[in-house]
């Protein structure tokens, strides 16, 4: 999500995917314990630099991370030891890799229970519910003026017990430990990881009105031909969009709304 290359994160993901699949439902525990390691790395620059130092002895780093994770599951310790034995371009890359794997571990647990699609729906439902709630979004992302406990209580009120365990765990993590990111941004990132595990692209569509079944089918067909794989449409209704659609697929945005065209016209007139 930050400076670490997608290729590096994908390599980590592929390397440990057999471990996550073997853990099955228990991979959620592995994910939570890896999140705890992320917190330890974030809170101690000295620890982070030591564990990511390419010149340090790999086995010494493995012993140190085992001490940090004292009491954790043996699979968690083994994964962490393999990660710290690896070479990293920057100490922040290690933290990003651990977090990336933690997200996937929780998603692997949902996959093992057949609820991965529900997780995607739950996360999008929360993001959609917050679309017009700027103050609530700010509070859920604000690590400076509110406590993690207060933010989690607010989130639980929004979830109202209606989310899958994996979705609730990930959403709580996103608000308790934002790590400098906006809450909804993290939800979107996790949604992309779900789509990746389901071999699908996610297209977030913002429209002034709900799309009809025929319109959704037509748009899905266009996007599937463009991207060469199945597409999951997540539709957000925004009354401020006067017409047209704003479509985001990954980092790519196709903005055809009336407001966008008006803004473009103003820019042309001003130039």
C-alpha atoms as a printed R data frame, in Angstrom:
    type eleno elety resid chain resno       x       y       z
1   ATOM     1    CA   UNK     A     1   0.000   0.000   0.000
2   ATOM     2    CA   UNK     A     2   2.918   2.355   0.546
3   ATOM     3    CA   UNK     A     3   6.377   2.348  -0.997
4   ATOM     4    CA   UNK     A     4   6.865  -1.415  -1.107
5   ATOM     5    CA   UNK     A     5   6.521  -2.670  -4.676
6   ATOM     6    CA   UNK     A     6   3.496  -4.729  -5.604
7   ATOM     7    CA   UNK     A     7   5.843  -7.332  -7.064
8   ATOM     8    CA   UNK     A     8   7.576  -7.730  -3.689
9   ATOM     9    CA   UNK     A     9   4.278  -8.048  -1.849
10  ATOM    10    CA   UNK     A    10   2.959 -10.536  -4.401
11  ATOM    11    CA   UNK     A    11   6.129 -12.580  -3.952
12  ATOM    12    CA   UNK     A    12   5.601 -12.685  -0.181
13  ATOM    13    CA   UNK     A    13   1.964 -13.600  -0.678
14  ATOM    14    CA   UNK     A    14   2.763 -16.471  -3.063
15  ATOM    15    CA   UNK     A    15   5.587 -17.723  -0.856
16  ATOM    16    CA   UNK     A    16   3.390 -18.143   2.221
17  ATOM    17    CA   UNK     A    17   0.037 -18.974   0.625
18  ATOM    18    CA   UNK     A    18   0.524 -22.753   1.227
19  ATOM    19    CA   UNK     A    19   1.031 -22.025   4.935
20  ATOM    20    CA   UNK     A    20  -2.174 -19.986   5.072
21  ATOM    21    CA   UNK     A    21  -4.188 -22.630   3.253
22  ATOM    22    CA   UNK     A    22  -2.829 -25.365   5.510
23  ATOM    23    CA   UNK     A    23  -3.844 -23.350   8.577
24  ATOM    24    CA   UNK     A    24  -7.424 -23.096   7.320
25  ATOM    25    CA   UNK     A    25  -9.728 -21.344   9.768
26  ATOM    26    CA   UNK     A    26  -6.826 -20.956  12.198
27  ATOM    27    CA   UNK     A    27  -5.090 -18.597   9.787
28  ATOM    28    CA   UNK     A    28  -7.180 -15.819  11.374
29  ATOM    29    CA   UNK     A    29  -5.141 -16.303  14.543
30  ATOM    30    CA   UNK     A    30  -1.963 -16.163  12.489
31  ATOM    31    CA   UNK     A    31  -3.188 -12.890  10.987
32  ATOM    32    CA   UNK     A    32  -3.938 -11.323  14.369
33  ATOM    33    CA   UNK     A    33  -0.514 -12.303  15.675
34  ATOM    34    CA   UNK     A    34   1.189 -10.883  12.593
35  ATOM    35    CA   UNK     A    35  -0.713  -7.640  13.173
36  ATOM    36    CA   UNK     A    36   0.774  -7.630  16.672
37  ATOM    37    CA   UNK     A    37   4.223  -7.891  15.075
38  ATOM    38    CA   UNK     A    38   3.364  -4.917  12.821
39  ATOM    39    CA   UNK     A    39   2.525  -2.918  15.946
40  ATOM    40    CA   UNK     A    40   5.826  -3.891  17.564
41  ATOM    41    CA   UNK     A    41   7.749  -2.848  14.459
42  ATOM    42    CA   UNK     A    42   5.850   0.449  14.230
43  ATOM    43    CA   UNK     A    43   6.496   1.256  17.891
44  ATOM    44    CA   UNK     A    44  10.241   0.550  17.843
45  ATOM    45    CA   UNK     A    45  12.498   1.941  15.148
46  ATOM    46    CA   UNK     A    46  15.442   0.081  16.672
47  ATOM    47    CA   UNK     A    47  13.628  -3.268  16.445
48  ATOM    48    CA   UNK     A    48  12.490  -2.556  12.889
49  ATOM    49    CA   UNK     A    49  15.973  -1.595  11.732
50  ATOM    50    CA   UNK     A    50  17.567  -4.598  13.406
51  ATOM    51    CA   UNK     A    51  15.140  -7.138  11.949
52  ATOM    52    CA   UNK     A    52  15.397  -5.632   8.438
53  ATOM    53    CA   UNK     A    53  19.182  -5.123   8.499
54  ATOM    54    CA   UNK     A    54  20.604  -7.135   5.555
55  ATOM    55    CA   UNK     A    55  24.039  -7.219   7.184
56  ATOM    56    CA   UNK     A    56  22.791  -8.758  10.451
57  ATOM    57    CA   UNK     A    57  22.973 -12.505  11.043
58  ATOM    58    CA   UNK     A    58  19.746 -14.161   9.865
59  ATOM    59    CA   UNK     A    59  19.586 -16.660  12.695
60  ATOM    60    CA   UNK     A    60  20.137 -13.935  15.294
61  ATOM    61    CA   UNK     A    61  17.219 -12.016  13.784
62  ATOM    62    CA   UNK     A    62  15.118 -15.188  13.804
63  ATOM    63    CA   UNK     A    63  15.786 -15.664  17.525
64  ATOM    64    CA   UNK     A    64  14.922 -12.033  18.225
65  ATOM    65    CA   UNK     A    65  11.587 -12.133  16.405
66  ATOM    66    CA   UNK     A    66  10.729 -15.407  18.186
67  ATOM    67    CA   UNK     A    67  11.299 -13.565  21.473
68  ATOM    68    CA   UNK     A    68   9.082 -10.680  20.324
69  ATOM    69    CA   UNK     A    69   6.345 -13.196  19.435
70  ATOM    70    CA   UNK     A    70   6.747 -15.215  22.625
71  ATOM    71    CA   UNK     A    71   3.527 -17.157  23.197
72  ATOM    72    CA   UNK     A    72   2.401 -16.921  19.560
73  ATOM    73    CA   UNK     A    73   1.469 -19.939  17.450
74  ATOM    74    CA   UNK     A    74   4.430 -21.872  16.068
75  ATOM    75    CA   UNK     A    75   3.244 -21.171  12.505
76  ATOM    76    CA   UNK     A    76   3.257 -17.428  13.185
77  ATOM    77    CA   UNK     A    77   6.777 -17.583  14.585
78  ATOM    78    CA   UNK     A    78   7.999 -19.675  11.652
79  ATOM    79    CA   UNK     A    79   6.525 -17.224   9.110
80  ATOM    80    CA   UNK     A    80   8.004 -14.221  10.920
81  ATOM    81    CA   UNK     A    81  11.416 -15.890  11.089
82  ATOM    82    CA   UNK     A    82  11.391 -16.529   7.357
83  ATOM    83    CA   UNK     A    83  10.465 -12.915   6.724
84  ATOM    84    CA   UNK     A    84  13.268 -11.469   8.841
85  ATOM    85    CA   UNK     A    85  15.798 -13.804   7.215
86  ATOM    86    CA   UNK     A    86  14.881 -12.265   3.849
87  ATOM    87    CA   UNK     A    87  16.613  -9.207   2.406
88  ATOM    88    CA   UNK     A    88  14.725  -5.891   2.370
89  ATOM    89    CA   UNK     A    89  15.586  -2.673   0.550
90  ATOM    90    CA   UNK     A    90  14.309  -0.594   3.472
91  ATOM    91    CA   UNK     A    91  13.230  -1.391   7.009
92  ATOM    92    CA   UNK     A    92   9.705  -0.114   6.237
93  ATOM    93    CA   UNK     A    93   9.397  -2.806   3.569
94  ATOM    94    CA   UNK     A    94   9.527  -5.527   6.216
95  ATOM    95    CA   UNK     A    95   6.636  -3.946   8.119
96  ATOM    96    CA   UNK     A    96   4.577  -3.603   4.949
97  ATOM    97    CA   UNK     A    97   5.216  -7.241   4.045
98  ATOM    98    CA   UNK     A    98   4.150  -8.436   7.501
99  ATOM    99    CA   UNK     A    99   0.959  -6.377   7.325
100 ATOM   100    CA   UNK     A   100   0.196  -7.567   3.784
101 ATOM   101    CA   UNK     A   101   0.545 -11.167   4.900
102 ATOM   102    CA   UNK     A   102  -1.603 -10.513   7.994
103 ATOM   103    CA   UNK     A   103  -4.441  -9.226   5.784
104 ATOM   104    CA   UNK     A   104  -4.176 -12.302   3.587
105 ATOM   105    CA   UNK     A   105  -4.092 -14.627   6.592
106 ATOM   106    CA   UNK     A   106  -7.442 -13.300   7.820
107 ATOM   107    CA   UNK     A   107  -8.890 -13.535   4.309
108 ATOM   108    CA   UNK     A   108  -7.615 -17.112   4.002
109 ATOM   109    CA   UNK     A   109  -9.626 -17.985   7.117
110 ATOM   110    CA   UNK     A   110 -12.754 -16.581   5.460
111 ATOM   111    CA   UNK     A   111 -11.955 -18.542   2.321
112 ATOM   112    CA   UNK     A   112 -11.695 -21.713   4.430
113 ATOM   113    CA   UNK     A   113 -15.206 -21.120   5.799
114 ATOM   114    CA   UNK     A   114 -16.690 -20.167   2.419
115 ATOM   115    CA   UNK     A   115 -17.426 -16.583   3.500
116 ATOM   116    CA   UNK     A   116 -14.885 -14.667   1.413
117 ATOM   117    CA   UNK     A   117 -17.536 -13.134  -0.840
118 ATOM   118    CA   UNK     A   118 -19.507 -12.078   2.246
119 ATOM   119    CA   UNK     A   119 -16.401 -10.361   3.608
120 ATOM   120    CA   UNK     A   120 -16.127  -8.331   0.405
121 ATOM   121    CA   UNK     A   121 -19.807  -7.374   0.630
122 ATOM   122    CA   UNK     A   122 -19.534  -6.434   4.308
123 ATOM   123    CA   UNK     A   123 -16.534  -4.162   3.800
124 ATOM   124    CA   UNK     A   124 -18.156  -2.424   0.854
125 ATOM   125    CA   UNK     A   125 -21.403  -2.019   2.831
126 ATOM   126    CA   UNK     A   126 -19.521  -0.183   5.577
127 ATOM   127    CA   UNK     A   127 -17.695   2.030   3.074
128 ATOM   128    CA   UNK     A   128 -20.966   2.833   1.311
129 ATOM   129    CA   UNK     A   129 -22.699   3.659   4.597
130 ATOM   130    CA   UNK     A   130 -19.968   6.207   5.316
131 ATOM   131    CA   UNK     A   131 -20.123   7.843   1.877
132 ATOM   132    CA   UNK     A   132 -21.936  10.939   3.150
133 ATOM   133    CA   UNK     A   133 -20.624  10.856   6.717
134 ATOM   134    CA   UNK     A   134 -17.489  13.011   6.564
135 ATOM   135    CA   UNK     A   135 -17.250  13.539  10.340
136 ATOM   136    CA   UNK     A   136 -17.629   9.845  11.090
137 ATOM   137    CA   UNK     A   137 -15.008   8.934   8.490
138 ATOM   138    CA   UNK     A   138 -12.646  11.481  10.042
139 ATOM   139    CA   UNK     A   139 -13.121  10.075  13.550
140 ATOM   140    CA   UNK     A   140 -12.552   6.494  12.372
141 ATOM   141    CA   UNK     A   141  -9.253   7.574  10.795
142 ATOM   142    CA   UNK     A   142  -8.076   9.971  13.504
143 ATOM   143    CA   UNK     A   143  -5.330   8.422  15.596
144 ATOM   144    CA   UNK     A   144  -4.343  11.779  17.086
145 ATOM   145    CA   UNK     A   145  -7.481  12.918  18.927
146 ATOM   146    CA   UNK     A   146  -9.392   9.701  19.673
147 ATOM   147    CA   UNK     A   147  -8.474   6.397  21.299
148 ATOM   148    CA   UNK     A   148  -8.504   3.050  19.478
149 ATOM   149    CA   UNK     A   149 -11.136   1.790  21.932
150 ATOM   150    CA   UNK     A   150 -13.459   4.713  21.172
151 ATOM   151    CA   UNK     A   151 -13.058   4.248  17.440
152 ATOM   152    CA   UNK     A   152 -13.756   0.520  17.670
153 ATOM   153    CA   UNK     A   153 -16.910   1.185  19.742
154 ATOM   154    CA   UNK     A   154 -18.114   3.597  17.061
155 ATOM   155    CA   UNK     A   155 -17.370   1.066  14.338
156 ATOM   156    CA   UNK     A   156 -19.156  -1.726  16.212
157 ATOM   157    CA   UNK     A   157 -22.236   0.498  16.390
158 ATOM   158    CA   UNK     A   158 -22.043   0.892  12.605
159 ATOM   159    CA   UNK     A   159 -21.552  -2.844  12.056
160 ATOM   160    CA   UNK     A   160 -24.409  -3.621  14.455
161 ATOM   161    CA   UNK     A   161 -23.323  -7.246  14.642
162 ATOM   162    CA   UNK     A   162 -24.099  -7.777  10.974
163 ATOM   163    CA   UNK     A   163 -20.603  -8.509   9.625
164 ATOM   164    CA   UNK     A   164 -18.741 -11.764   9.209
165 ATOM   165    CA   UNK     A   165 -16.017 -12.401  11.824
166 ATOM   166    CA   UNK     A   166 -13.247 -11.798   9.282
167 ATOM   167    CA   UNK     A   167 -14.792  -8.542   8.025
168 ATOM   168    CA   UNK     A   168 -15.315  -7.300  11.590
169 ATOM   169    CA   UNK     A   169 -11.721  -8.173  12.516
170 ATOM   170    CA   UNK     A   170 -10.313  -6.348   9.496
171 ATOM   171    CA   UNK     A   171 -12.543  -3.300   9.897
172 ATOM   172    CA   UNK     A   172 -11.657  -3.018  13.588
173 ATOM   173    CA   UNK     A   173  -7.997  -3.282  12.717
174 ATOM   174    CA   UNK     A   174  -8.384  -0.532  10.103
175 ATOM   175    CA   UNK     A   175  -9.750   1.936  12.647
176 ATOM   176    CA   UNK     A   176  -7.747   0.851  15.715
177 ATOM   177    CA   UNK     A   177  -4.421   1.033  13.859
178 ATOM   178    CA   UNK     A   178  -4.859   3.338  10.836
179 ATOM   179    CA   UNK     A   179  -1.084   3.653  10.338
180 ATOM   180    CA   UNK     A   180  -1.491   7.067   8.717
181 ATOM   181    CA   UNK     A   181  -4.195   5.900   6.309
182 ATOM   182    CA   UNK     A   182  -7.849   6.790   6.004
183 ATOM   183    CA   UNK     A   183 -10.250   4.146   7.272
184 ATOM   184    CA   UNK     A   184 -12.163   3.833   4.001
185 ATOM   185    CA   UNK     A   185  -8.887   3.660   2.047
186 ATOM   186    CA   UNK     A   186  -7.854   0.603   4.046
187 ATOM   187    CA   UNK     A   187 -11.249  -1.014   3.517
188 ATOM   188    CA   UNK     A   188 -10.860  -0.452  -0.216
189 ATOM   189    CA   UNK     A   189  -7.387  -1.967  -0.174
190 ATOM   190    CA   UNK     A   190  -8.625  -5.070   1.635
191 ATOM   191    CA   UNK     A   191 -11.501  -5.290  -0.828
192 ATOM   192    CA   UNK     A   192  -8.945  -5.358  -3.641
193 ATOM   193    CA   UNK     A   193  -7.121  -8.206  -1.869
194 ATOM   194    CA   UNK     A   194 -10.395 -10.141  -1.643
195 ATOM   195    CA   UNK     A   195 -10.994  -9.623  -5.360
196 ATOM   196    CA   UNK     A   196  -7.460 -10.800  -6.054
197 ATOM   197    CA   UNK     A   197  -8.071 -13.996  -4.080
198 ATOM   198    CA   UNK     A   198 -11.306 -14.512  -6.034
199 ATOM   199    CA   UNK     A   199  -9.530 -13.823  -9.347
200 ATOM   200    CA   UNK     A   200 -11.730 -10.828  -9.997
201 ATOM   201    CA   UNK     A   201 -11.301  -7.111 -10.616
202 ATOM   202    CA   UNK     A   202 -13.263  -4.666  -8.460
203 ATOM   203    CA   UNK     A   203 -14.875  -1.696 -10.162
204 ATOM   204    CA   UNK     A   204 -16.269   0.957  -7.823
205 ATOM   205    CA   UNK     A   205 -18.979   2.841  -9.692
206 ATOM   206    CA   UNK     A   206 -20.356   6.156  -8.431
207 ATOM   207    CA   UNK     A   207 -23.687   7.130  -9.961
208 ATOM   208    CA   UNK     A   208 -26.475   9.628  -9.243
209 ATOM   209    CA   UNK     A   209 -29.015   6.796  -9.200
210 ATOM   210    CA   UNK     A   210 -29.066   3.052  -8.750
211 ATOM   211    CA   UNK     A   211 -28.158   1.135 -11.900
212 ATOM   212    CA   UNK     A   212 -30.755  -1.213 -13.339
213 ATOM   213    CA   UNK     A   213 -30.003  -4.896 -13.749
214 ATOM   214    CA   UNK     A   214 -29.556  -4.350 -17.488
215 ATOM   215    CA   UNK     A   215 -27.220  -1.390 -16.951
216 ATOM   216    CA   UNK     A   216 -25.096  -3.357 -14.482
217 ATOM   217    CA   UNK     A   217 -24.876  -6.302 -16.881
218 ATOM   218    CA   UNK     A   218 -23.893  -4.030 -19.766
219 ATOM   219    CA   UNK     A   219 -21.223  -2.247 -17.732
220 ATOM   220    CA   UNK     A   220 -19.853  -5.522 -16.362
221 ATOM   221    CA   UNK     A   221 -19.539  -6.840 -19.918
222 ATOM   222    CA   UNK     A   222 -17.673  -3.731 -21.075
223 ATOM   223    CA   UNK     A   223 -15.247  -3.854 -18.147
224 ATOM   224    CA   UNK     A   224 -14.699  -7.605 -18.379
225 ATOM   225    CA   UNK     A   225 -13.748  -7.260 -22.036
226 ATOM   226    CA   UNK     A   226 -11.445  -4.362 -21.184
227 ATOM   227    CA   UNK     A   227  -9.663  -6.125 -18.316
228 ATOM   228    CA   UNK     A   228  -9.852  -9.707 -19.522
229 ATOM   229    CA   UNK     A   229 -11.305 -11.155 -16.316
230 ATOM   230    CA   UNK     A   230 -14.545 -11.144 -14.280
231 ATOM   231    CA   UNK     A   231 -15.416  -7.819 -12.662
232 ATOM   232    CA   UNK     A   232 -17.208  -7.190  -9.371
233 ATOM   233    CA   UNK     A   233 -19.289  -3.994  -9.544
234 ATOM   234    CA   UNK     A   234 -19.624  -2.036  -6.313
235 ATOM   235    CA   UNK     A   235 -22.103   0.770  -6.881
236 ATOM   236    CA   UNK     A   236 -22.225   3.914  -4.728
237 ATOM   237    CA   UNK     A   237 -25.195   6.233  -5.187
238 ATOM   238    CA   UNK     A   238 -24.184   9.879  -4.757
239 ATOM   239    CA   UNK     A   239 -26.863  12.515  -5.329
240 ATOM   240    CA   UNK     A   240 -24.154  15.107  -6.029
241 ATOM   241    CA   UNK     A   241 -23.305  13.287  -9.251
242 ATOM   242    CA   UNK     A   242 -25.581  14.979 -11.742
243 ATOM   243    CA   UNK     A   243 -25.181  12.396 -14.471
244 ATOM   244    CA   UNK     A   244 -22.784   9.927 -15.989
245 ATOM   245    CA   UNK     A   245 -20.600   7.556 -13.999
246 ATOM   246    CA   UNK     A   246 -17.311   7.600 -12.139
247 ATOM   247    CA   UNK     A   247 -15.640   4.206 -12.460
248 ATOM   248    CA   UNK     A   248 -12.528   3.222 -10.530
249 ATOM   249    CA   UNK     A   249 -10.707  -0.041 -11.157
250 ATOM   250    CA   UNK     A   250  -7.622  -0.281  -8.977
251 ATOM   251    CA   UNK     A   251  -5.652   2.921  -9.485
252 ATOM   252    CA   UNK     A   252  -7.389   3.697 -12.792
253 ATOM   253    CA   UNK     A   253 -10.280   6.150 -12.810
254 ATOM   254    CA   UNK     A   254 -12.688   6.758 -15.677
255 ATOM   255    CA   UNK     A   255 -14.674   9.846 -14.758
256 ATOM   256    CA   UNK     A   256 -17.535  10.670 -17.090
257 ATOM   257    CA   UNK     A   257 -19.791  12.547 -14.681
258 ATOM   258    CA   UNK     A   258 -21.437  15.794 -15.650
259 ATOM   259    CA   UNK     A   259 -19.512  17.614 -12.919
260 ATOM   260    CA   UNK     A   260 -16.254  16.322 -14.343
261 ATOM   261    CA   UNK     A   261 -17.176  17.525 -17.820
262 ATOM   262    CA   UNK     A   262 -18.187  20.928 -16.457
263 ATOM   263    CA   UNK     A   263 -14.897  21.224 -14.591
264 ATOM   264    CA   UNK     A   264 -13.036  20.312 -17.768
265 ATOM   265    CA   UNK     A   265 -14.989  22.943 -19.701
266 ATOM   266    CA   UNK     A   266 -14.093  25.575 -17.104
267 ATOM   267    CA   UNK     A   267 -10.422  24.661 -17.380
268 ATOM   268    CA   UNK     A   268 -10.584  24.958 -21.174
269 ATOM   269    CA   UNK     A   269 -12.257  28.387 -20.947
270 ATOM   270    CA   UNK     A   270  -9.664  29.603 -18.448
271 ATOM   271    CA   UNK     A   271  -6.690  28.505 -20.567
